[in-house]
């Protein structure tokens, strides 16, 4: 009986998110006949690519005990700069590199405030969210940059039947999985998020780990900015508003713990698809946009509450095992 209980508990812990995704996919396919159409699934994959790439960056940051509230604004700034240089004669490769470099610079400023000047991640990235959005609007004077020409191939093109954004997403997913599971840096992320003081005591360079985590996040955000502007065929300084919250939601639903030290690339990918499928089926079934906001907020609240309850259960379980190992006091 204990074996069955332990097996089921382990199975739920590892695979429940994939079971939920499968059930949701089946329900959505019955809820609207257009859900399974090739055009709809293609559109979902293109839209999901941007927010899921952001979610992978958020996952690594949250695992290490941090977060990024500026991702949507930095995405817009990176995309606008990339579009601008392309419109002024740069090659597509240079334009992509400009977008990525912009993301890296903004994230270096974030981690400078967090790791060097000890600002809370919430405050530091919140200030960057405002600054990056303001700079994007100032740079473009609040106007959209239109007529992007061949720039749109990254967001709208396909290789065979596979959309190019999905190829980028797959590459980022594999890279994130590899970093978290097969590198010393990945193990350091879990250690820092689990207990920073213990990580320092064990010889981990926490300062370096945080800087590298934000640099990787900057690469992901900059690339997402390029893909977003390419998909919408415009440089939108006001684009991608609240994308950081969608990315955070995907990561948390996927099992990444806000308390740090816990999370997987596969879970985040599944969480992103759950959010994407929900948004899509609500649009297909004409759910009021205000109601959709309420539902999204409720999902975030549920995910956070579930995370807190899971953490409390893990803590009680650990304390129980420690107590069981304590030697019994001898009585006279």
Secondary structure, DSSP 4 states (H G I P E B T S, - for coil): -HHHHHHHHHHHHHHHHHHHHHHHHHHHHHH-TTTTSHHHHHHHHHHHHHHHHHHHHHHHHHHTT---S-HHHHHHHHHHHHHHHHHTT--HHHHHHHHHHHHHHHHHHHHIIIIIS---HHHHHHHHHHHHHHHHHHHHTTPPB---GGGGHHHH-EETTEEHHHHHHHHHHHHHHHHHHH-HHHHHHHHHHH-HHHHHHTT--HHHHHHHHHHHHHHHHHHHHHHHHHHHTSB-TT-STTHHHHHHHHHHHTT--TTSS---HHHHHHHHHHHHHHHHHHHHTT--HHHHHHHHHHHHHHHHHHHHHHHHHHHHHHHHHHHHHSPPPPP-
